[in-house]
């Protein structure tokens, strides 16, 4: 699939610091059904953690859909910052 041409499903407008940069750097992702998932590694950076906790935690992404889920799944697998294996 050519993701660049699937703009209806791969593109999502987001403010620069509110969501987009945090998403692109893997500090937040979109879980199945659209719930915002926060990386446990975000807590290590106080400014990021505070911003997420005050403005984003507990939110649901309205742009989630079954057609978009494969892209979010890719992000969870390749970009989202998980804890390293023990």
Secondary structure, DSSP 8 states (H G I E B T S, - for coil): --GGG-HHHH-----IIIIIHHHHTTSEEE-GGGBEEE-GGGGGSHHHHHHIIIIITT-B-TT--HHHHHHHHHHHHHTS------
